[in-house]
Amino acid sequence: MAEPVVLSDGVTNVRKLSDYFDGLKNSFNDCNIYFLEGQEKGATMLVIGGTHPEEPAARLAAWLFAENGLMEQGRLIVALSANRSASTMTRLSGAYPPDYTIRTPWGGRTFRMGDRWANPLDQWPDPEVYIHYPSRQNLAFVDIRNLNRTWPGRSNGTITEKTCYGFMELIRKEKVDIVIDLHEAELQYPVISTIVSHEKGEELATIVSMMLPDMEDFNMGMEFSPKNLHGLSHREIGDHSNAISLLFEAPEPFLDATRGITTREKLLSGKDEFVVKAGEHGLLFEQIDENGWPIDVRIGRHTSAVLQTMESWTEENPEKGLVCRNVPRYAEVIENGAGYYLHDPSKSRTKKIYYE
């Protein structure tokens, strides 16, 4: 199922990941890379969506930047489907819906649901033990298909490892200053509603975490990237490039082990009485009530956190700033709905359309 992207007028170039590593050419993971460049020189930020396609708010937040963003200073590079292979299936035996539809003023936009791991049709078989490269750390066998366990990748590895290697080449060749990897997590997972930061980004992440409650009216904590846990973007990107590497987590009750039926409605509403009950028994690391965690709330948290990161960076580095306009913030996404900021491909004759 092709997913249209109606490009913002701020998108100045579209490349493929294989432009940075030709080992991905003609593969399922040769994803589109969107460039938004301001007239004033500044820093370069990479926002990665679709590392785990089963975390839709992370992917759709990146989508809003590609369809609406206008950079005034600096460059923004956006990937919407970092692990395209994982977006072509849902979790085996998870009873997930294959897709979901975001309501818009003109109808709806349907997106693939996806999985956490690359499609086994594209990468098989899994080893009994996954040995991470280059650390040699032993990880769960299935995580050899997990894009957030195979950084920094390798040129002669699996398709998932090659994808990470391609992104590392992009980061190095484009001289990226800040990388933000967008995610969602189950409420039973302790790393939630937080920024995970490599030590190079600790000061920036701390400032962003402190500013969000006052500026955006929601809390987002800050945690240090573990030095001895390998394969994750916030650790390996920082270790193997000059970039500051950050990972953002928003709550997604749909992923919890203690949950109800996995319907499209529950995916979008973020409501689940079983997750609420788990919270009453002290099993959660984030709060939930009958209002749930609607997808608009989760998307808005990510867009605001990315924009606040740009603003906090620019305050400290005005000569190398990042200034982005026209992307909705937390309160705007909640008030209008994310679909308000998605454009109708059938009526966008003056705009370029790409497909994920």
Disulfide bonds with the S-S distance in Angstrom:
none
